[in-house]
Amino acid sequence: MITQMKKVSIVLLDQDKQNSLKSLKKLGIMHLSENYGLSEDVKTIEDKLKEIDHVLRYTSGSKIESDIIFDEDILISKISEITGLAKELSEIDEKVMKLKRDLESLEPWGDFSPTDLDLLKQSGIKLTLAEVAKDHFSEIEKNTDFFRISESKTSYFIAIVGKVPEGLAEFISPELGINEINETLVKLEDSRLVKQKELESLSAYDKNLKIYREILEDKAEFEKIKAGMPIDKDFSVLEGWIPAERVENFKISAAKNSWGIAISDPVEGDETPTLLKGNKVTSFIHPLLDFLGNVPGYWEQDVSGYFLIFFTIFFAMIIGDAGYGFIFLALTVIANIKMKKLTNVLGLLYVLSSATVVWGAITGNWFASNIIKGLPPFNGFILTQLDSDREIMELCFNIAVIHLVLARLSAFVKGLKDKNIAGMANLGWLIMTLGLVFLVKNLVISSTDYPVPQFALVAIFIGFVIVLLFGKQEKGQSFFKGIGISLAFSPLTALDSVGEFGNIISYVRLYAVGLAGFAVAQSFNGMAAPLLENGGIGYVGGSLIIIAGHAFNIAMAGLSVLVHGVRLNVLEFSSAADVNWTGKKFSPFREKEII
């Protein structure tokens, strides 16, 4: 369920702002309004964070394992050292790039020392290097004293003695010659290797640098909150939310700190955070919601229980293989033994892998092997009612109806609790869905075996009428005005009805994706079978194909779960349940265990 929140305003003396924030942070139960401000302290910390981010570019990914004790003063000196080495390496790289460009420009002229040109000039001999396009070479050939050094496909490289013809660009030689450049490059590379090793040794501080970054981020949050607190003369104000169950604790703390407080119920329009509180089982789904970033709005309903139940069903049907389920289950057990405690993530994995084993067993799918399927006791688990594709498709549509009807029913009940007359439209959608499923089976599976009964058409009509009557009703509005608006939008409502028809059909993906995974697994088994039958080296090749093939199939099935299994919950079901996942997760201002 979604924990009830209370909106809180704290008034305190501005001079006590620092100590009061420390006390509030230690209390750790209040989600603060994001009213951050800027100050010199904030700017200083953010500059340090930028410096650490720069340094982490050189230390992250280090394979050096180190248990260096965290010491802020030592770390600051190491940051300076890393920054200096990084700057020196950057300067070396710039020099190397320049010298390589110089080397490339000198290659057509051969190995000479640029200082020789200056010596000739001092002796009264002017020697100019120039590149001449072959198309224009004949123009200077007759009247210029020169000798040719080399040529390319398009140009001649020449040395001119005396006067240089007009329009001819002189080659400006680098300071160093080819040999000197090569010698310098070797020295720079040696220097670079030395500094690189020094930098790599400092990677041992990578773990502490990340810890220091978290500490600074925590300090930055504290300073931003302090800077963003509105001040009225000598008083500062802080606003936020606390769980209703923690109000008494908060009052005691407020009295100790001499805070003036105002506590009220949140109203729609407030950015009230959402704190999900489930039992030991429904909490299993919370890590997945956190991974997806899905948080229901405070005024919406908690659908964690529905999400867990149906995501488990979808996971089992999409993976579809009892053998894969056993692999997941074994890995989960190993992880649980190592961690020595049952976390929500492990709990979810236990549920998902167990469901996959059950589904795979009753459909006779063990690594897509017909041999295993026919052996006892595996053949004893198979349900003949799920022995054909048509029966599994029918099951998909039945699941769709149950899923969507539960969504509409929960939205209808919530509408009654909120005394929202528009919530009655959900009853209409519920009735319509119960009729549409017969039409879906008739059109998708078989019109002969699944005729549309008369009562299904009546249900679709009655449901549509109820939606028209209540779909556009609003508080404070005349009931008949709502009907008039709804009639005006009736074409769109008709399109939404078609959309509901499509929502039911979309559940056939459970069958289609599961079948695709089964076909892929069978293909790999078929590729490996001839090799295994030949024996000898064939066993090795066949085994590698089976292992690699099934590993690939498991990876693709896992991706399909995220795409299809999650979609049916967060799109089809959530839309029907009026859950938009636009909430903000409750995140109290509290001390963090960083070290």
C-alpha positions as CSV (number, residue, x, y, z in Angstrom):
1,M,0.0,0.0,0.0
2,I,1.0,3.7,-0.3
3,T,1.9,5.1,3.1
4,Q,-0.1,8.1,4.2
5,M,2.0,11.3,4.3
6,K,1.8,14.5,6.3
7,K,2.9,17.8,5.0
8,V,5.3,19.6,7.4
9,S,6.6,23.1,7.7
10,I,9.4,23.9,10.1
11,V,10.1,27.4,11.4
12,L,13.5,27.9,13.1
13,L,15.9,30.7,14.1
14,D,18.2,31.5,11.2
15,Q,21.2,31.3,13.5
16,D,20.2,27.7,14.4
17,K,19.9,26.6,10.8
18,Q,23.1,24.6,10.7
19,N,22.5,22.6,13.9
20,S,18.8,22.1,13.1
21,L,19.6,20.6,9.7
22,K,22.1,18.3,11.4
23,S,19.4,17.2,13.9
24,L,16.8,16.7,11.1
25,K,19.3,14.7,9.1
26,K,20.0,12.5,12.1
27,L,16.3,12.0,12.6
28,G,16.1,10.8,9.0
29,I,12.3,10.7,8.4
30,M,11.5,13.8,6.4
31,H,11.4,14.1,2.6
32,L,12.4,17.7,1.8
33,S,10.9,19.9,-0.9
34,E,13.5,20.4,-3.6
35,N,14.1,24.0,-2.9
36,Y,17.8,24.0,-3.4
37,G,19.9,27.2,-3.3
38,L,23.4,28.3,-4.2
39,S,26.1,29.6,-1.9
40,E,29.9,29.9,-1.9
41,D,30.1,26.6,0.1
42,V,28.0,24.9,-2.5
43,K,30.2,26.2,-5.3
44,T,33.3,25.1,-3.5
45,I,32.0,21.6,-3.1
46,E,30.8,21.4,-6.7
47,D,34.2,22.4,-7.9
48,K,35.7,19.6,-5.8
49,L,33.2,17.2,-7.3
50,K,34.2,18.2,-10.8
51,E,37.9,17.7,-9.9
52,I,37.2,14.2,-8.5
53,D,35.2,13.3,-11.7
54,H,38.2,14.4,-13.7
55,V,40.5,12.3,-11.6
56,L,38.2,9.2,-11.6
57,R,38.6,9.1,-15.4
58,Y,42.2,8.0,-14.8
59,T,41.6,5.7,-11.8
60,S,38.3,4.0,-12.7
61,G,38.5,0.5,-14.0
62,S,41.6,-0.2,-12.0
63,K,42.4,-3.9,-11.3
64,I,44.5,-3.0,-8.3
65,E,42.8,-4.2,-5.1
66,S,43.6,-2.1,-2.1
67,D,42.4,-1.7,1.4
68,I,44.0,1.7,2.0
69,I,42.4,3.4,5.0
70,F,40.3,6.4,4.1
71,D,42.1,9.7,5.1
72,E,40.7,12.9,3.6
73,D,44.0,14.9,3.9
74,I,46.0,12.2,2.2
75,L,43.3,11.8,-0.4
76,I,43.4,15.5,-1.2
77,S,47.1,15.4,-1.8
78,K,46.7,12.3,-4.0
79,I,44.0,14.1,-6.0
80,S,46.5,16.9,-6.6
81,E,49.2,14.4,-7.6
82,I,46.9,12.6,-10.0
83,T,45.8,15.9,-11.5
84,G,49.4,17.0,-12.0
85,L,50.3,13.7,-13.7
86,A,47.3,13.8,-15.9
87,K,48.2,17.3,-17.0
88,E,51.8,16.2,-17.7
89,L,50.6,13.2,-19.8
90,S,48.3,15.5,-21.7
91,E,51.2,17.9,-22.5
92,I,53.4,15.0,-23.6
93,D,50.6,13.8,-25.9
94,E,50.3,17.2,-27.4
95,K,54.1,17.4,-28.0
96,V,54.0,13.9,-29.6
97,M,51.2,14.9,-31.9
98,K,53.0,18.1,-33.0
99,L,56.3,16.2,-33.6
100,K,54.5,13.6,-35.6
101,R,53.0,16.3,-37.8
102,D,56.5,17.9,-38.2
103,L,57.9,14.5,-39.1
104,E,55.2,14.0,-41.7
105,S,55.9,17.4,-43.2
106,L,59.7,16.7,-43.4
107,E,59.5,13.3,-45.0
108,P,59.5,14.6,-48.7
109,W,62.6,16.6,-47.9
110,G,64.8,13.8,-46.5
111,D,66.9,13.9,-43.4
112,F,68.5,17.3,-42.8
113,S,68.9,19.6,-40.0
114,P,66.9,22.9,-40.3
115,T,69.9,24.7,-38.7
116,D,71.9,24.0,-41.8
117,L,69.7,26.4,-43.7
118,D,70.6,29.2,-41.3
119,L,74.3,28.4,-41.6
120,L,74.1,28.7,-45.4
121,K,72.2,31.9,-45.1
122,Q,74.9,33.3,-42.8
123,S,77.5,32.3,-45.4
124,G,75.7,34.3,-48.0
125,I,73.9,31.5,-49.7
126,K,70.1,31.7,-49.7
127,L,68.5,28.3,-50.0
128,T,64.7,28.1,-50.1
129,L,62.6,24.9,-49.9
130,A,59.3,24.9,-51.9
131,E,56.6,22.5,-53.1
132,V,55.6,23.1,-56.8
133,A,52.6,21.5,-58.5
134,K,53.7,19.5,-61.6
135,D,51.2,21.5,-63.7
136,H,53.1,24.8,-62.9
137,F,56.6,23.4,-62.9
138,S,57.4,24.4,-66.4
139,E,56.8,28.1,-65.6
140,I,59.7,28.2,-63.1
141,E,62.0,25.6,-64.7
142,K,63.7,28.0,-67.2
143,N,64.4,31.1,-65.1
144,T,65.1,29.6,-61.6
145,D,68.3,28.1,-60.2
146,F,67.1,25.0,-58.3
147,F,67.6,21.3,-57.8
148,R,65.0,18.7,-57.3
149,I,64.8,16.7,-54.0
150,S,61.8,14.4,-54.4
151,E,58.4,14.2,-56.0
152,S,54.9,13.0,-55.3
153,K,52.0,12.2,-57.7
154,T,51.1,15.8,-57.9
155,S,54.1,17.9,-56.8
156,Y,57.9,18.4,-57.0
157,F,59.8,19.2,-53.9
158,I,62.7,21.6,-54.8
159,A,65.5,23.7,-53.2
160,I,65.8,27.1,-54.8
161,V,69.2,28.9,-54.8
162,G,68.9,32.7,-54.8
163,K,65.7,34.6,-55.7
164,V,62.4,32.8,-55.3
165,P,59.8,33.3,-58.1
166,E,56.6,35.2,-57.2
167,G,53.7,33.2,-56.1
168,L,55.7,30.3,-54.9
169,A,55.0,29.3,-51.3
170,E,58.1,28.7,-49.1
171,F,58.2,25.6,-46.9
172,I,58.8,26.7,-43.3
173,S,60.9,24.0,-41.8
174,P,60.3,22.8,-38.2
175,E,62.9,23.5,-35.5
176,L,64.1,19.9,-35.5
177,G,65.2,17.5,-38.2
178,I,64.0,13.9,-38.7
179,N,66.6,12.3,-36.5
180,E,66.2,14.8,-33.8
181,I,62.4,14.4,-33.9
182,N,62.7,10.6,-33.6
183,E,65.1,10.9,-30.7
184,T,62.8,13.3,-29.0
185,L,59.8,11.0,-29.6
186,V,61.6,8.1,-27.9
187,K,62.4,10.3,-24.9
188,L,58.8,11.5,-24.7
189,E,57.5,7.9,-24.9
190,D,59.9,6.8,-22.1
191,S,58.7,9.8,-20.0
192,R,55.1,8.9,-20.7
193,L,55.6,5.3,-19.6
194,V,57.1,6.4,-16.3
195,K,54.3,8.8,-15.6
196,Q,51.7,6.3,-16.7
197,K,53.1,3.8,-14.2
198,E,53.0,6.4,-11.5
199,L,49.3,7.1,-12.4
200,E,48.5,3.5,-12.4
201,S,49.9,3.0,-8.9
202,L,47.7,5.9,-7.7
203,S,44.7,3.9,-9.0
204,A,44.8,2.1,-5.7
205,Y,43.0,5.1,-4.3
206,D,40.0,4.7,-6.7
207,K,37.8,3.1,-4.0
208,N,38.5,6.0,-1.6
209,L,38.0,8.6,-4.3
210,K,34.5,7.2,-4.9
211,I,33.8,7.2,-1.2
212,Y,35.0,10.8,-1.0
213,R,32.8,11.7,-3.9
214,E,29.7,10.3,-2.0
215,I,30.8,12.3,1.1
216,L,31.0,15.5,-1.0
217,E,27.6,14.8,-2.6
218,D,26.1,14.4,0.8
219,K,27.7,17.7,1.9
220,A,26.5,19.4,-1.2
221,E,22.9,18.3,-0.6
222,F,23.2,19.7,3.0
223,E,24.5,23.0,1.8
224,K,22.0,23.4,-1.0
225,I,19.1,22.8,1.4
226,K,20.6,25.3,3.8
227,A,21.1,27.9,1.1
228,G,17.6,27.3,-0.3
229,M,15.7,27.8,3.0
230,P,13.5,30.9,2.8
231,I,14.4,33.6,5.3
232,D,11.9,35.9,6.9
233,K,13.9,38.4,9.0
234,D,15.6,36.2,11.6
235,F,13.6,33.0,10.8
236,S,14.1,30.2,8.3
237,V,11.5,27.9,6.9
238,L,11.8,24.3,5.8
239,E,9.1,22.2,4.1
240,G,8.6,18.6,3.3
241,W,6.7,15.4,4.1
242,I,6.9,12.7,6.7
243,P,5.0,9.4,7.0
244,A,1.9,9.8,9.2
245,E,3.0,7.0,11.4
246,R,6.2,9.0,12.4
247,V,4.4,12.2,13.3
248,E,4.7,11.6,17.1
249,N,8.5,11.0,16.8
250,F,8.8,14.1,14.8
251,K,6.9,16.2,17.3
252,I,9.2,15.0,20.1
253,S,12.3,16.0,18.1
254,A,10.8,19.3,17.2
255,A,10.2,20.1,20.8
256,K,13.8,19.2,21.7
257,N,15.1,21.5,19.0
258,S,12.7,24.4,19.6
259,W,11.2,24.2,16.1
260,G,7.9,25.8,15.3
261,I,6.0,23.3,13.2
262,A,2.8,23.1,11.1
263,I,1.5,19.7,10.1
264,S,-1.3,19.2,7.6
265,D,-2.7,16.7,5.1
266,P,-1.3,16.9,1.5
267,V,-3.7,18.1,-1.1
268,E,-3.9,17.3,-4.8
269,G,-1.3,19.4,-6.7
270,D,1.3,19.0,-4.0
271,E,4.4,17.0,-5.1
272,T,3.8,14.5,-2.4
273,P,6.3,11.6,-2.5
274,T,5.3,8.0,-2.5
275,L,6.4,5.4,0.0
276,L,5.4,1.9,-0.9
277,K,4.9,-0.4,2.1
278,G,4.2,-4.1,1.3
279,N,4.2,-7.4,3.1
280,K,7.2,-9.8,2.9
281,V,5.9,-11.2,-0.4
282,T,4.6,-8.2,-2.3
283,S,7.8,-6.4,-1.4
284,F,9.6,-8.8,-3.7
285,I,8.5,-6.8,-6.7
286,H,9.9,-3.5,-5.4
287,P,13.4,-4.0,-6.7
288,L,12.0,-4.4,-10.2
289,L,9.9,-1.3,-9.9
290,D,13.0,0.6,-8.7
291,F,15.0,-0.7,-11.6
292,L,12.3,0.4,-14.0
293,G,12.0,3.8,-12.2
294,N,8.3,3.2,-11.8
295,V,6.7,4.9,-8.8
296,P,2.9,5.3,-8.6
297,G,1.7,8.8,-7.8
298,Y,0.7,9.5,-4.2
299,W,-3.0,9.8,-5.2
300,E,-2.9,6.6,-7.3
301,Q,-3.1,3.0,-6.0
302,D,-0.4,0.6,-5.2
303,V,-0.6,-2.3,-7.7
304,S,2.5,-4.1,-6.4
305,G,0.6,-7.3,-5.5
306,Y,-1.0,-7.5,-9.0
307,F,2.3,-6.7,-10.6
308,L,4.1,-9.5,-8.7
309,I,1.4,-12.1,-9.5
310,F,1.1,-11.4,-13.2
311,F,4.7,-10.6,-13.9
312,T,5.5,-14.0,-12.4
313,I,3.0,-15.6,-14.8
314,F,4.3,-13.7,-17.8
315,F,7.9,-14.5,-16.9
316,A,7.2,-18.2,-16.7
317,M,5.3,-18.3,-20.0
318,I,7.8,-16.2,-21.9
319,I,10.9,-18.2,-20.6
320,G,8.7,-21.3,-20.9
321,D,11.4,-23.9,-20.1
322,A,11.6,-25.9,-16.9
323,G,15.3,-26.6,-17.5
324,Y,16.0,-22.9,-17.7
325,G,13.9,-22.4,-14.5
326,F,16.1,-25.0,-12.7
327,I,19.2,-23.1,-13.8
328,F,17.8,-19.8,-12.4
329,L,16.7,-21.6,-9.2
330,A,20.1,-23.1,-8.6
331,L,21.9,-19.8,-9.2
332,T,19.5,-18.1,-6.8
333,V,20.2,-20.7,-4.1
334,I,23.9,-20.3,-4.5
335,A,23.6,-16.5,-4.2
336,N,21.4,-16.9,-1.2
337,I,24.0,-19.1,0.5
338,K,26.7,-16.6,-0.2
339,M,24.7,-13.6,1.0
340,K,23.3,-15.5,4.1
341,K,20.1,-13.6,4.0
342,L,16.9,-13.4,1.8
343,T,16.7,-10.1,0.1
344,N,13.8,-8.8,-2.0
345,V,15.8,-9.5,-5.1
346,L,16.5,-13.1,-4.2
347,G,12.8,-13.5,-3.1
348,L,11.7,-12.3,-6.5
349,L,14.2,-14.7,-8.3
350,Y,12.9,-17.6,-6.2
351,V,9.3,-16.9,-7.2
352,L,10.1,-16.3,-10.9
353,S,12.4,-19.4,-11.3
354,S,9.9,-21.7,-9.4
355,A,7.0,-20.5,-11.6
356,T,9.1,-21.2,-14.7
357,V,9.9,-24.7,-13.5
358,V,6.1,-25.3,-12.9
359,W,5.0,-23.9,-16.3
360,G,7.8,-25.8,-18.2
361,A,6.9,-29.0,-16.5
362,I,3.1,-28.9,-17.2
363,T,3.8,-28.0,-20.9
364,G,6.5,-30.6,-21.2
365,N,9.4,-28.3,-22.1
366,W,12.8,-29.3,-20.7
367,F,15.5,-27.7,-22.8
368,A,13.1,-28.2,-25.8
369,S,14.0,-31.9,-25.8
370,N,11.5,-34.5,-26.9
371,I,13.6,-37.2,-25.3
372,I,13.5,-35.6,-21.8
373,K,9.8,-34.8,-22.2
374,G,9.0,-38.5,-22.8
375,L,10.9,-39.8,-19.8
376,P,9.4,-40.5,-16.4
377,P,8.8,-38.6,-14.1
378,F,8.8,-35.7,-16.6
379,N,6.0,-37.0,-18.7
380,G,3.8,-37.3,-15.6
381,F,3.7,-33.5,-15.0
382,I,2.3,-32.7,-18.5
383,L,-1.2,-31.3,-18.6
384,T,-3.1,-32.5,-21.7
385,Q,-5.3,-29.4,-21.5
386,L,-2.2,-27.4,-22.6
387,D,-1.1,-29.8,-25.2
388,S,-1.9,-27.6,-28.3
389,D,-1.1,-24.1,-29.5
390,R,-4.8,-23.2,-29.6
391,E,-5.4,-24.1,-25.9
392,I,-2.4,-22.0,-24.9
393,M,-3.7,-19.1,-27.0
394,E,-7.1,-19.4,-25.3
395,L,-5.3,-19.4,-21.9
396,C,-3.5,-16.1,-22.9
397,F,-6.8,-14.4,-23.6
398,N,-8.3,-15.7,-20.4
399,I,-5.4,-14.3,-18.5
400,A,-5.9,-11.0,-20.4
401,V,-9.5,-10.8,-19.2
402,I,-8.6,-11.6,-15.6
403,H,-5.7,-9.1,-15.7
404,L,-7.7,-6.2,-17.2
405,V,-10.9,-6.9,-15.2
406,L,-8.9,-6.8,-12.0
407,A,-7.4,-3.5,-13.2
408,R,-10.8,-2.0,-13.9
409,L,-12.3,-3.4,-10.7
410,S,-9.5,-1.8,-8.6
411,A,-9.9,1.5,-10.3
412,F,-13.7,1.3,-9.8
413,V,-13.3,0.6,-6.1
414,K,-10.8,3.4,-5.7
415,G,-13.3,5.7,-7.4
416,L,-16.0,4.8,-4.9
417,K,-13.6,5.4,-2.0
418,D,-12.7,8.8,-3.5
419,K,-16.4,9.5,-4.1
420,N,-15.5,10.2,-7.7
421,I,-18.5,9.5,-10.0
422,A,-16.3,9.3,-13.1
423,G,-14.9,6.1,-11.6
424,M,-18.2,4.4,-12.5
425,A,-16.9,4.4,-16.1
426,N,-14.5,1.7,-15.0
427,L,-17.5,-0.6,-14.4
428,G,-18.5,0.0,-18.0
429,W,-15.0,-0.9,-19.3
430,L,-15.1,-4.0,-17.1
431,I,-18.4,-5.2,-18.5
432,M,-17.2,-4.4,-22.1
433,T,-14.0,-6.4,-21.6
434,L,-16.0,-9.4,-20.5
435,G,-17.9,-9.2,-23.8
436,L,-14.9,-8.3,-26.1
437,V,-12.9,-11.5,-25.1
438,F,-15.5,-13.7,-26.9
439,L,-15.1,-11.5,-30.0
440,V,-11.3,-11.8,-29.8
441,K,-11.4,-15.6,-29.5
442,N,-13.8,-15.8,-32.5
443,L,-11.6,-13.6,-34.7
444,V,-8.1,-14.8,-33.6
445,I,-8.5,-18.5,-32.8
446,S,-11.5,-19.9,-34.6
447,S,-14.9,-18.5,-35.6
448,T,-16.3,-22.1,-35.7
449,D,-15.2,-23.3,-32.3
450,Y,-15.7,-19.9,-30.5
451,P,-19.0,-18.4,-31.7
452,V,-19.9,-15.0,-30.2
453,P,-22.8,-15.5,-27.8
454,Q,-25.6,-13.0,-27.7
455,F,-24.9,-12.0,-24.1
456,A,-21.4,-10.9,-25.1
457,L,-22.7,-8.4,-27.6
458,V,-25.2,-7.2,-25.0
459,A,-22.3,-6.8,-22.5
460,I,-20.3,-4.7,-25.0
461,F,-23.3,-2.5,-25.6
462,I,-24.2,-2.0,-21.9
463,G,-20.5,-1.3,-21.1
464,F,-20.3,1.3,-23.8
465,V,-23.4,3.0,-22.6
466,I,-22.1,3.2,-19.0
467,V,-18.8,4.6,-20.2
468,L,-20.7,7.3,-22.1
469,L,-22.8,8.1,-19.0
470,F,-19.9,8.5,-16.6
471,G,-16.7,8.9,-18.6
472,K,-16.7,12.7,-18.6
473,Q,-18.2,13.4,-15.2
474,E,-16.4,15.7,-12.9
475,K,-16.8,17.0,-9.4
476,G,-18.9,20.2,-9.2
477,Q,-20.3,19.6,-12.7
478,S,-23.9,18.9,-13.7
479,F,-24.5,15.2,-14.4
480,F,-26.3,16.0,-17.6
481,K,-23.5,18.3,-18.7
482,G,-21.1,15.4,-18.3
483,I,-23.3,13.2,-20.4
484,G,-23.4,16.0,-23.1
485,I,-19.7,16.3,-23.2
486,S,-19.3,12.5,-23.3
487,L,-21.7,12.3,-26.3
488,A,-19.6,14.9,-28.0
489,F,-16.6,12.7,-27.5
490,S,-18.4,9.4,-28.3
491,P,-16.3,8.8,-31.5
492,L,-13.2,8.9,-29.4
493,T,-14.8,6.5,-26.9
494,A,-15.6,4.2,-29.8
495,L,-11.9,4.2,-30.8
496,D,-11.0,3.5,-27.2
497,S,-13.2,0.5,-27.3
498,V,-11.3,-0.7,-30.3
499,G,-8.2,-0.1,-28.3
500,E,-9.5,-2.3,-25.5
501,F,-10.1,-5.0,-28.1
502,G,-6.4,-4.6,-29.1
503,N,-5.3,-4.8,-25.5
504,I,-6.8,-8.2,-25.1
505,I,-5.2,-9.4,-28.4
506,S,-1.8,-8.1,-27.2
507,Y,-1.7,-10.8,-24.6
508,V,-1.2,-13.4,-27.3
509,R,2.5,-12.2,-27.2
510,L,2.9,-14.6,-24.2
511,Y,2.2,-17.5,-26.6
512,A,4.2,-16.1,-29.5
513,V,7.3,-15.2,-27.7
514,G,7.3,-18.4,-25.7
515,L,6.9,-20.4,-29.0
516,A,9.8,-18.4,-30.6
517,G,12.1,-19.3,-27.7
518,F,11.1,-23.0,-27.9
519,A,11.8,-23.0,-31.7
520,V,15.2,-21.4,-31.2
521,A,16.1,-24.0,-28.6
522,Q,14.9,-26.8,-30.8
523,S,17.1,-25.5,-33.7
524,F,20.2,-25.6,-31.6
525,N,19.4,-29.1,-30.4
526,G,18.9,-30.1,-34.0
527,M,22.3,-28.7,-35.0
528,A,24.0,-30.5,-32.1
529,A,22.3,-33.9,-32.6
530,P,24.4,-35.2,-35.6
531,L,27.6,-34.3,-33.8
532,L,26.6,-36.0,-30.6
533,E,25.6,-39.1,-32.5
534,N,29.0,-39.4,-34.2
535,G,30.7,-39.5,-30.8
536,G,34.4,-38.8,-30.2
537,I,35.2,-35.2,-31.0
538,G,31.6,-34.7,-32.0
539,Y,30.6,-34.8,-28.3
540,V,32.8,-31.7,-27.7
541,G,31.4,-29.8,-30.7
542,G,27.8,-30.8,-30.0
543,S,28.1,-29.9,-26.3
544,L,29.5,-26.5,-27.2
545,I,26.6,-25.8,-29.6
546,I,24.1,-26.8,-27.0
547,I,25.7,-24.7,-24.2
548,A,26.2,-21.7,-26.4
549,G,22.8,-22.0,-28.1
550,H,20.8,-22.3,-24.9
551,A,22.8,-19.5,-23.2
552,F,21.9,-17.3,-26.2
553,N,18.3,-18.3,-26.0
554,I,18.2,-17.6,-22.2
555,A,19.6,-14.1,-22.9
556,M,17.1,-13.4,-25.6
557,A,14.2,-14.7,-23.4
558,G,15.4,-12.5,-20.6
559,L,15.3,-9.5,-22.9
560,S,11.8,-10.5,-24.0
561,V,10.6,-10.6,-20.4
562,L,11.7,-7.0,-20.0
563,V,10.1,-5.9,-23.2
564,H,6.8,-7.9,-23.2
565,G,6.3,-9.1,-19.6
566,V,6.9,-5.6,-18.1
567,R,4.8,-3.9,-20.9
568,L,1.7,-5.9,-20.1
569,N,1.9,-4.6,-16.5
570,V,3.0,-1.0,-17.0
571,L,0.9,-0.3,-20.1
572,E,-2.2,-2.4,-20.6
573,F,-2.9,-3.1,-16.9
574,S,-1.8,0.2,-15.5
575,S,-3.8,2.2,-18.1
576,A,-6.9,0.2,-17.1
577,A,-6.2,0.7,-13.4
578,D,-5.6,4.5,-13.9
579,V,-2.0,4.2,-12.7
580,N,0.3,6.6,-14.6
581,W,3.6,5.9,-12.6
582,T,4.3,9.6,-12.3
583,G,5.1,9.5,-8.6
584,K,8.3,10.7,-6.8
585,K,9.9,8.1,-4.6
586,F,10.0,9.0,-0.8
587,S,13.7,9.8,-0.1
588,P,14.2,11.2,3.4
589,F,16.9,13.6,4.3
590,R,19.1,11.4,6.5
591,E,22.6,10.4,7.3
592,K,24.3,7.9,4.9
593,E,26.6,5.1,5.8
594,I,29.3,5.9,3.3
595,I,32.4,4.5,5.0
